[in-house]
Amino acid sequence: MNAEFELYIVSNQPNYAKGKSTLAELAQIHERIESELSAAGIKIRSYHYCYHHPQGVVAEYSGECDCRKPKPGLVLKAIKADKLNPGSPG
């Protein structure tokens, strides 16, 4: 029996806020991940990234936010974007 699940990626990606990479570089990494997963037959319904960091050096991505894990902001964004019912088993 095959179980089918919808997969989501929710991840902290603070390198831009820390000045270690550009958003374009992070987009290239995302594209590579998506390509590799797709080639393996793995479908991700949606990706949600937090680029913030409390000690970031890029002003607009520095400080506290509601999307940085373990806070629930990105999960709530996925629920809203995909019109999910978190109380439903499927």
Biopython code that builds the backbone (N, CA, C, O; Angstrom):
import numpy as np
from Bio.PDB.StructureBuilder import StructureBuilder

atoms = [
    (1, "MET", "N", (0.844, -1.182, 0.000)),
    (1, "MET", "CA", (0.000, 0.000, 0.000)),
    (1, "MET", "C", (0.889, 1.245, 0.000)),
    (1, "MET", "O", (1.837, 1.340, 0.780)),
    (2, "ASN", "N", (0.580, 2.180, -0.864)),
    (2, "ASN", "CA", (1.311, 3.447, -0.926)),
    (2, "ASN", "C", (0.533, 4.526, -0.200)),
    (2, "ASN", "O", (-0.649, 4.742, -0.471)),
    (3, "ALA", "N", (1.191, 5.195, 0.710)),
    (3, "ALA", "CA", (0.580, 6.348, 1.377)),
    (3, "ALA", "C", (1.014, 7.594, 0.620)),
    (3, "ALA", "O", (2.180, 7.729, 0.247)),
    (4, "GLU", "N", (0.084, 8.490, 0.399)),
    (4, "GLU", "CA", (0.424, 9.726, -0.291)),
    (4, "GLU", "C", (0.388, 10.874, 0.711)),
    (4, "GLU", "O", (-0.562, 11.022, 1.480)),
    (5, "PHE", "N", (1.420, 11.662, 0.684)),
    (5, "PHE", "CA", (1.534, 12.811, 1.564)),
    (5, "PHE", "C", (1.875, 14.035, 0.741)),
    (5, "PHE", "O", (2.562, 13.943, -0.276)),
    (6, "GLU", "N", (1.394, 15.171, 1.184)),
    (6, "GLU", "CA", (1.802, 16.441, 0.595)),
    (6, "GLU", "C", (3.026, 16.896, 1.380)),
    (6, "GLU", "O", (3.008, 16.914, 2.610)),
    (7, "LEU", "N", (4.079, 17.259, 0.674)),
    (7, "LEU", "CA", (5.318, 17.653, 1.328)),
    (7, "LEU", "C", (5.545, 19.156, 1.210)),
    (7, "LEU", "O", (5.272, 19.774, 0.181)),
    (8, "TYR", "N", (6.045, 19.709, 2.281)),
    (8, "TYR", "CA", (6.363, 21.138, 2.362)),
    (8, "TYR", "C", (7.781, 21.280, 2.896)),
    (8, "TYR", "O", (8.236, 20.461, 3.694)),
    (9, "ILE", "N", (8.467, 22.308, 2.457)),
    (9, "ILE", "CA", (9.754, 22.647, 3.051)),
    (9, "ILE", "C", (9.588, 23.982, 3.755)),
    (9, "ILE", "O", (9.164, 24.974, 3.161)),
    (10, "VAL", "N", (9.933, 23.983, 5.033)),
    (10, "VAL", "CA", (9.886, 25.176, 5.877)),
    (10, "VAL", "C", (11.269, 25.268, 6.504)),
    (10, "VAL", "O", (11.656, 24.396, 7.281)),
    (11, "SER", "N", (12.024, 26.326, 6.170)),
    (11, "SER", "CA", (13.426, 26.350, 6.568)),
    (11, "SER", "C", (13.931, 27.751, 6.889)),
    (11, "SER", "O", (13.574, 28.726, 6.228)),
    (12, "ASN", "N", (14.774, 27.828, 7.922)),
    (12, "ASN", "CA", (15.513, 29.055, 8.211)),
    (12, "ASN", "C", (16.700, 29.109, 7.248)),
    (12, "ASN", "O", (17.436, 28.131, 7.112)),
    (13, "GLN", "N", (16.883, 30.240, 6.585)),
    (13, "GLN", "CA", (18.002, 30.450, 5.665)),
    (13, "GLN", "C", (18.611, 31.818, 5.957)),
    (13, "GLN", "O", (18.385, 32.761, 5.199)),
    (14, "PRO", "N", (19.380, 31.946, 7.044)),
    (14, "PRO", "CA", (19.843, 33.249, 7.510)),
    (14, "PRO", "C", (21.079, 33.814, 6.804)),
    (14, "PRO", "O", (21.530, 34.903, 7.159)),
    (15, "ASN", "N", (21.639, 33.108, 5.819)),
    (15, "ASN", "CA", (22.895, 33.581, 5.227)),
    (15, "ASN", "C", (22.796, 34.961, 4.592)),
    (15, "ASN", "O", (23.765, 35.719, 4.613)),
    (16, "TYR", "N", (21.642, 35.298, 4.030)),
    (16, "TYR", "CA", (21.497, 36.648, 3.463)),
    (16, "TYR", "C", (21.535, 37.692, 4.574)),
    (16, "TYR", "O", (22.245, 38.692, 4.469)),
    (17, "ALA", "N", (20.779, 37.461, 5.621)),
    (17, "ALA", "CA", (20.754, 38.407, 6.745)),
    (17, "ALA", "C", (22.137, 38.574, 7.363)),
    (17, "ALA", "O", (22.481, 39.655, 7.840)),
    (18, "LYS", "N", (22.921, 37.514, 7.355)),
    (18, "LYS", "CA", (24.271, 37.549, 7.931)),
    (18, "LYS", "C", (25.314, 38.086, 6.956)),
    (18, "LYS", "O", (26.484, 38.217, 7.315)),
    (19, "GLY", "N", (24.902, 38.401, 5.722)),
    (19, "GLY", "CA", (25.824, 38.925, 4.731)),
    (19, "GLY", "C", (26.737, 37.876, 4.122)),
    (19, "GLY", "O", (27.779, 38.220, 3.563)),
    (20, "LYS", "N", (26.370, 36.605, 4.217)),
    (20, "LYS", "CA", (27.205, 35.516, 3.713)),
    (20, "LYS", "C", (26.831, 35.087, 2.297)),
    (20, "LYS", "O", (27.599, 34.382, 1.642)),
    (21, "SER", "N", (25.660, 35.506, 1.819)),
    (21, "SER", "CA", (25.245, 35.168, 0.461)),
    (21, "SER", "C", (24.236, 36.199, -0.012)),
    (21, "SER", "O", (23.728, 37.003, 0.770)),
    (22, "THR", "N", (23.961, 36.161, -1.288)),
    (22, "THR", "CA", (22.946, 37.046, -1.858)),
    (22, "THR", "C", (21.629, 36.279, -1.962)),
    (22, "THR", "O", (21.606, 35.052, -1.870)),
    (23, "LEU", "N", (20.538, 37.014, -2.153)),
    (23, "LEU", "CA", (19.255, 36.350, -2.381)),
    (23, "LEU", "C", (19.288, 35.569, -3.692)),
    (23, "LEU", "O", (18.638, 34.530, -3.817)),
    (24, "ALA", "N", (20.038, 36.065, -4.662)),
    (24, "ALA", "CA", (20.166, 35.351, -5.939)),
    (24, "ALA", "C", (20.869, 34.003, -5.733)),
    (24, "ALA", "O", (20.476, 33.001, -6.329)),
    (25, "GLU", "N", (21.890, 33.981, -4.905)),
    (25, "GLU", "CA", (22.579, 32.714, -4.615)),
    (25, "GLU", "C", (21.644, 31.737, -3.897)),
    (25, "GLU", "O", (21.642, 30.542, -4.193)),
    (26, "LEU", "N", (20.856, 32.246, -2.959)),
    (26, "LEU", "CA", (19.898, 31.386, -2.264)),
    (26, "LEU", "C", (18.841, 30.867, -3.228)),
    (26, "LEU", "O", (18.389, 29.730, -3.096)),
    (27, "ALA", "N", (18.441, 31.688, -4.198)),
    (27, "ALA", "CA", (17.476, 31.245, -5.215)),
    (27, "ALA", "C", (18.075, 30.134, -6.067)),
    (27, "ALA", "O", (17.375, 29.190, -6.433)),
    (28, "GLN", "N", (19.364, 30.235, -6.388)),
    (28, "GLN", "CA", (20.028, 29.185, -7.169)),
    (28, "GLN", "C", (20.069, 27.870, -6.388)),
    (28, "GLN", "O", (19.863, 26.798, -6.955)),
    (29, "ILE", "N", (20.335, 27.962, -5.094)),
    (29, "ILE", "CA", (20.338, 26.766, -4.253)),
    (29, "ILE", "C", (18.947, 26.146, -4.229)),
    (29, "ILE", "O", (18.799, 24.929, -4.342)),
    (30, "HIS", "N", (17.928, 26.991, -4.082)),
    (30, "HIS", "CA", (16.547, 26.506, -4.092)),
    (30, "HIS", "C", (16.242, 25.787, -5.405)),
    (30, "HIS", "O", (15.667, 24.698, -5.404)),
    (31, "GLU", "N", (16.627, 26.397, -6.514)),
    (31, "GLU", "CA", (16.364, 25.790, -7.825)),
    (31, "GLU", "C", (17.046, 24.432, -7.956)),
    (31, "GLU", "O", (16.487, 23.500, -8.534)),
    (32, "ARG", "N", (18.248, 24.331, -7.419)),
    (32, "ARG", "CA", (18.983, 23.053, -7.473)),
    (32, "ARG", "C", (18.278, 22.000, -6.629)),
    (32, "ARG", "O", (18.121, 20.858, -7.061)),
    (33, "ILE", "N", (17.851, 22.381, -5.422)),
    (33, "ILE", "CA", (17.126, 21.449, -4.552)),
    (33, "ILE", "C", (15.856, 20.975, -5.249)),
    (33, "ILE", "O", (15.568, 19.780, -5.299)),
    (34, "GLU", "N", (15.104, 21.928, -5.784)),
    (34, "GLU", "CA", (13.853, 21.597, -6.457)),
    (34, "GLU", "C", (14.101, 20.671, -7.651)),
    (34, "GLU", "O", (13.346, 19.723, -7.866)),
    (35, "SER", "N", (15.136, 20.935, -8.411)),
    (35, "SER", "CA", (15.474, 20.123, -9.575)),
    (35, "SER", "C", (15.854, 18.703, -9.170)),
    (35, "SER", "O", (15.398, 17.737, -9.782)),
    (36, "GLU", "N", (16.691, 18.573, -8.137)),
    (36, "GLU", "CA", (17.126, 17.256, -7.683)),
    (36, "GLU", "C", (15.958, 16.438, -7.132)),
    (36, "GLU", "O", (15.836, 15.247, -7.422)),
    (37, "LEU", "N", (15.107, 17.078, -6.343)),
    (37, "LEU", "CA", (13.953, 16.369, -5.793)),
    (37, "LEU", "C", (13.001, 15.938, -6.907)),
    (37, "LEU", "O", (12.490, 14.818, -6.898)),
    (38, "SER", "N", (12.769, 16.823, -7.854)),
    (38, "SER", "CA", (11.892, 16.514, -8.978)),
    (38, "SER", "C", (12.442, 15.349, -9.790)),
    (38, "SER", "O", (11.693, 14.461, -10.195)),
    (39, "ALA", "N", (13.751, 15.353, -10.027)),
    (39, "ALA", "CA", (14.381, 14.271, -10.783)),
    (39, "ALA", "C", (14.227, 12.933, -10.062)),
    (39, "ALA", "O", (14.195, 11.880, -10.699)),
    (40, "ALA", "N", (14.132, 12.977, -8.743)),
    (40, "ALA", "CA", (13.950, 11.763, -7.944)),
    (40, "ALA", "C", (12.472, 11.407, -7.793)),
    (40, "ALA", "O", (12.129, 10.447, -7.102)),
    (41, "GLY", "N", (11.592, 12.185, -8.443)),
    (41, "GLY", "CA", (10.164, 11.909, -8.376)),
    (41, "GLY", "C", (9.499, 12.410, -7.104)),
    (41, "GLY", "O", (8.406, 11.966, -6.753)),
    (42, "ILE", "N", (10.153, 13.329, -6.419)),
    (42, "ILE", "CA", (9.615, 13.882, -5.170)),
    (42, "ILE", "C", (9.021, 15.244, -5.455)),
    (42, "ILE", "O", (9.716, 16.148, -5.921)),
    (43, "LYS", "N", (7.725, 15.392, -5.174)),
    (43, "LYS", "CA", (7.043, 16.663, -5.414)),
    (43, "LYS", "C", (6.846, 17.387, -4.085)),
    (43, "LYS", "O", (6.264, 16.846, -3.144)),
    (44, "ILE", "N", (7.335, 18.607, -4.028)),
    (44, "ILE", "CA", (7.140, 19.468, -2.872)),
    (44, "ILE", "C", (6.002, 20.419, -3.214)),
    (44, "ILE", "O", (6.057, 21.121, -4.223)),
    (45, "ARG", "N", (4.974, 20.441, -2.377)),
    (45, "ARG", "CA", (3.819, 21.306, -2.666)),
    (45, "ARG", "C", (4.214, 22.767, -2.606)),
    (45, "ARG", "O", (3.860, 23.542, -3.495)),
    (46, "SER", "N", (4.947, 23.157, -1.565)),
    (46, "SER", "CA", (5.429, 24.541, -1.508)),
    (46, "SER", "C", (6.629, 24.653, -0.576)),
    (46, "SER", "O", (6.836, 23.834, 0.319)),
    (47, "TYR", "N", (7.400, 25.686, -0.820)),
    (47, "TYR", "CA", (8.603, 25.987, -0.049)),
    (47, "TYR", "C", (8.377, 27.306, 0.677)),
    (47, "TYR", "O", (7.801, 28.239, 0.118)),
    (48, "HIS", "N", (8.830, 27.377, 1.911)),
    (48, "HIS", "CA", (8.700, 28.603, 2.688)),
    (48, "HIS", "C", (10.009, 28.812, 3.464)),
    (48, "HIS", "O", (10.402, 27.991, 4.293)),
    (49, "TYR", "N", (10.661, 29.929, 3.166)),
    (49, "TYR", "CA", (11.954, 30.213, 3.776)),
    (49, "TYR", "C", (11.887, 31.472, 4.626)),
    (49, "TYR", "O", (11.199, 32.435, 4.285)),
    (50, "CYS", "N", (12.615, 31.448, 5.741)),
    (50, "CYS", "CA", (12.833, 32.645, 6.552)),
    (50, "CYS", "C", (14.273, 33.088, 6.318)),
    (50, "CYS", "O", (15.210, 32.330, 6.569)),
    (51, "TYR", "N", (14.442, 34.305, 5.842)),
    (51, "TYR", "CA", (15.780, 34.839, 5.573)),
    (51, "TYR", "C", (16.285, 35.722, 6.711)),
    (51, "TYR", "O", (17.380, 36.277, 6.618)),
    (52, "HIS", "N", (15.517, 35.858, 7.766)),
    (52, "HIS", "CA", (15.885, 36.716, 8.898)),
    (52, "HIS", "C", (16.889, 36.049, 9.836)),
    (52, "HIS", "O", (17.036, 34.827, 9.862)),
    (53, "HIS", "N", (17.569, 36.892, 10.602)),
    (53, "HIS", "CA", (18.400, 36.401, 11.711)),
    (53, "HIS", "C", (18.474, 37.505, 12.762)),
    (53, "HIS", "O", (18.655, 38.675, 12.425)),
    (54, "PRO", "N", (18.335, 37.133, 14.038)),
    (54, "PRO", "CA", (18.348, 38.150, 15.096)),
    (54, "PRO", "C", (19.606, 39.022, 15.106)),
    (54, "PRO", "O", (19.540, 40.193, 15.479)),
    (55, "GLN", "N", (20.740, 38.468, 14.703)),
    (55, "GLN", "CA", (21.983, 39.250, 14.651)),
    (55, "GLN", "C", (22.428, 39.520, 13.211)),
    (55, "GLN", "O", (23.623, 39.600, 12.927)),
    (56, "GLY", "N", (21.471, 39.657, 12.322)),
    (56, "GLY", "CA", (21.804, 39.907, 10.927)),
    (56, "GLY", "C", (22.454, 41.260, 10.719)),
    (56, "GLY", "O", (22.312, 42.167, 11.538)),
    (57, "VAL", "N", (23.174, 41.384, 9.607)),
    (57, "VAL", "CA", (23.822, 42.644, 9.258)),
    (57, "VAL", "C", (23.066, 43.396, 8.160)),
    (57, "VAL", "O", (23.358, 44.564, 7.901)),
    (58, "VAL", "N", (22.097, 42.742, 7.514)),
    (58, "VAL", "CA", (21.243, 43.379, 6.518)),
    (58, "VAL", "C", (20.011, 43.880, 7.268)),
    (58, "VAL", "O", (19.204, 43.090, 7.760)),
    (59, "ALA", "N", (19.881, 45.202, 7.348)),
    (59, "ALA", "CA", (18.894, 45.822, 8.238)),
    (59, "ALA", "C", (17.490, 45.248, 8.104)),
    (59, "ALA", "O", (16.873, 44.912, 9.114)),
    (60, "GLU", "N", (16.965, 45.127, 6.880)),
    (60, "GLU", "CA", (15.579, 44.680, 6.722)),
    (60, "GLU", "C", (15.384, 43.195, 7.035)),
    (60, "GLU", "O", (14.246, 42.730, 7.107)),
    (61, "TYR", "N", (16.466, 42.447, 7.222)),
    (61, "TYR", "CA", (16.377, 41.025, 7.579)),
    (61, "TYR", "C", (17.001, 40.741, 8.940)),
    (61, "TYR", "O", (17.247, 39.585, 9.287)),
    (62, "SER", "N", (17.252, 41.778, 9.694)),
    (62, "SER", "CA", (17.850, 41.637, 11.016)),
    (62, "SER", "C", (16.784, 41.798, 12.091)),
    (62, "SER", "O", (15.813, 42.532, 11.907)),
    (63, "GLY", "N", (16.967, 41.117, 13.202)),
    (63, "GLY", "CA", (16.040, 41.246, 14.316)),
    (63, "GLY", "C", (15.063, 40.097, 14.388)),
    (63, "GLY", "O", (15.153, 39.126, 13.637)),
    (64, "GLU", "N", (14.128, 40.231, 15.308)),
    (64, "GLU", "CA", (13.123, 39.196, 15.534)),
    (64, "GLU", "C", (12.066, 39.222, 14.427)),
    (64, "GLU", "O", (11.778, 40.272, 13.853)),
    (65, "CYS", "N", (11.495, 38.055, 14.138)),
    (65, "CYS", "CA", (10.418, 37.932, 13.174)),
    (65, "CYS", "C", (9.505, 36.800, 13.631)),
    (65, "CYS", "O", (9.845, 36.054, 14.550)),
    (66, "ASP", "N", (8.363, 36.677, 12.999)),
    (66, "ASP", "CA", (7.455, 35.592, 13.383)),
    (66, "ASP", "C", (7.618, 34.355, 12.505)),
    (66, "ASP", "O", (6.954, 33.340, 12.718)),
    (67, "CYS", "N", (8.512, 34.449, 11.510)),
    (67, "CYS", "CA", (8.653, 33.317, 10.598)),
    (67, "CYS", "C", (9.851, 32.426, 10.897)),
    (67, "CYS", "O", (9.951, 31.320, 10.367)),
    (68, "ARG", "N", (10.756, 32.898, 11.738)),
    (68, "ARG", "CA", (11.944, 32.093, 12.041)),
    (68, "ARG", "C", (11.573, 30.969, 12.996)),
    (68, "ARG", "O", (11.034, 31.206, 14.077)),
    (69, "LYS", "N", (11.873, 29.728, 12.577)),
    (69, "LYS", "CA", (11.595, 28.589, 13.446)),
    (69, "LYS", "C", (12.384, 28.749, 14.750)),
    (69, "LYS", "O", (13.526, 29.206, 14.706)),
    (70, "PRO", "N", (11.839, 28.403, 15.864)),
    (70, "PRO", "CA", (10.678, 27.544, 16.069)),
    (70, "PRO", "C", (9.334, 28.272, 16.092)),
    (70, "PRO", "O", (8.309, 27.650, 16.371)),
    (71, "LYS", "N", (9.314, 29.578, 15.804)),
    (71, "LYS", "CA", (8.030, 30.282, 15.737)),
    (71, "LYS", "C", (7.223, 29.738, 14.554)),
    (71, "LYS", "O", (7.801, 29.215, 13.601)),
    (72, "PRO", "N", (5.907, 29.856, 14.608)),
    (72, "PRO", "CA", (5.059, 29.178, 13.616)),
    (72, "PRO", "C", (4.756, 29.957, 12.337)),
    (72, "PRO", "O", (3.953, 29.493, 11.526)),
    (73, "GLY", "N", (5.367, 31.119, 12.129)),
    (73, "GLY", "CA", (4.983, 31.978, 11.007)),
    (73, "GLY", "C", (4.991, 31.318, 9.645)),
    (73, "GLY", "O", (4.050, 31.500, 8.873)),
    (74, "LEU", "N", (6.034, 30.552, 9.324)),
    (74, "LEU", "CA", (6.100, 29.927, 7.999)),
    (74, "LEU", "C", (5.079, 28.809, 7.850)),
    (74, "LEU", "O", (4.524, 28.622, 6.768)),
    (75, "VAL", "N", (4.826, 28.072, 8.909)),
    (75, "VAL", "CA", (3.810, 27.020, 8.852)),
    (75, "VAL", "C", (2.440, 27.658, 8.655)),
    (75, "VAL", "O", (1.633, 27.171, 7.862)),
    (76, "LEU", "N", (2.180, 28.736, 9.369)),
    (76, "LEU", "CA", (0.901, 29.439, 9.205)),
    (76, "LEU", "C", (0.762, 30.010, 7.799)),
    (76, "LEU", "O", (-0.332, 30.018, 7.235)),
    (77, "LYS", "N", (1.868, 30.487, 7.233)),
    (77, "LYS", "CA", (1.853, 30.999, 5.859)),
    (77, "LYS", "C", (1.505, 29.878, 4.881)),
    (77, "LYS", "O", (0.720, 30.086, 3.956)),
    (78, "ALA", "N", (2.078, 28.702, 5.075)),
    (78, "ALA", "CA", (1.781, 27.554, 4.207)),
    (78, "ALA", "C", (0.313, 27.155, 4.329)),
    (78, "ALA", "O", (-0.340, 26.865, 3.327)),
    (79, "ILE", "N", (-0.198, 27.140, 5.547)),
    (79, "ILE", "CA", (-1.607, 26.796, 5.775)),
    (79, "ILE", "C", (-2.515, 27.762, 5.028)),
    (79, "ILE", "O", (-3.467, 27.350, 4.364)),
    (80, "LYS", "N", (-2.210, 29.054, 5.143)),
    (80, "LYS", "CA", (-3.034, 30.071, 4.491)),
    (80, "LYS", "C", (-2.897, 30.005, 2.966)),
    (80, "LYS", "O", (-3.899, 30.026, 2.250)),
    (81, "ALA", "N", (-1.665, 29.927, 2.475)),
    (81, "ALA", "CA", (-1.421, 29.927, 1.030)),
    (81, "ALA", "C", (-2.071, 28.739, 0.334)),
    (81, "ALA", "O", (-2.586, 28.873, -0.776)),
    (82, "ASP", "N", (-2.049, 27.588, 0.977)),
    (82, "ASP", "CA", (-2.579, 26.377, 0.354)),
    (82, "ASP", "C", (-3.969, 26.006, 0.859)),
    (82, "ASP", "O", (-4.489, 24.929, 0.567)),
    (83, "LYS", "N", (-4.560, 26.929, 1.627)),
    (83, "LYS", "CA", (-5.931, 26.752, 2.126)),
    (83, "LYS", "C", (-6.103, 25.388, 2.807)),
    (83, "LYS", "O", (-7.025, 24.629, 2.508)),
    (84, "LEU", "N", (-5.176, 25.110, 3.734)),
    (84, "LEU", "CA", (-5.192, 23.835, 4.449)),
    (84, "LEU", "C", (-6.067, 23.934, 5.696)),
    (84, "LEU", "O", (-6.282, 25.021, 6.233)),
    (85, "ASN", "N", (-6.560, 22.804, 6.139)),
    (85, "ASN", "CA", (-7.297, 22.722, 7.392)),
    (85, "ASN", "C", (-6.429, 21.959, 8.383)),
    (85, "ASN", "O", (-6.392, 20.729, 8.343)),
    (86, "PRO", "N", (-5.721, 22.670, 9.285)),
    (86, "PRO", "CA", (-4.780, 21.990, 10.181)),
    (86, "PRO", "C", (-5.455, 21.013, 11.133)),
    (86, "PRO", "O", (-4.768, 20.178, 11.722)),
    (87, "GLY", "N", (-6.777, 21.083, 11.310)),
    (87, "GLY", "CA", (-7.482, 20.159, 12.186)),
    (87, "GLY", "C", (-7.934, 18.902, 11.481)),
    (87, "GLY", "O", (-8.474, 17.991, 12.109)),
    (88, "SER", "N", (-7.716, 18.847, 10.170)),
    (88, "SER", "CA", (-8.179, 17.709, 9.372)),
    (88, "SER", "C", (-7.054, 16.703, 9.177)),
    (88, "SER", "O", (-5.925, 17.101, 8.888)),
    (89, "PRO", "N", (-7.332, 15.397, 9.327)),
    (89, "PRO", "CA", (-6.293, 14.392, 9.110)),
    (89, "PRO", "C", (-5.936, 14.190, 7.640)),
    (89, "PRO", "O", (-4.996, 13.453, 7.345)),
    (90, "GLY", "N", (-6.621, 14.791, 6.752)),
    (90, "GLY", "CA", (-6.277, 14.593, 5.339)),
    (90, "GLY", "C", (-7.240, 15.195, 4.484)),
    (90, "GLY", "O", (-7.109, 15.126, 3.262)),
]
sb = StructureBuilder()
sb.init_structure("model")
sb.init_model(0)
sb.init_chain("A")
sb.init_seg("    ")
for serial, (resi, resn, name, xyz) in enumerate(atoms, 1):
    if name == "N":
        sb.init_residue(resn, " ", resi, " ")
    sb.init_atom(name, np.array(xyz, "f"), 0.0, 1.0, " ", f" {name:<3s}", serial, name[0])
structure = sb.get_structure()
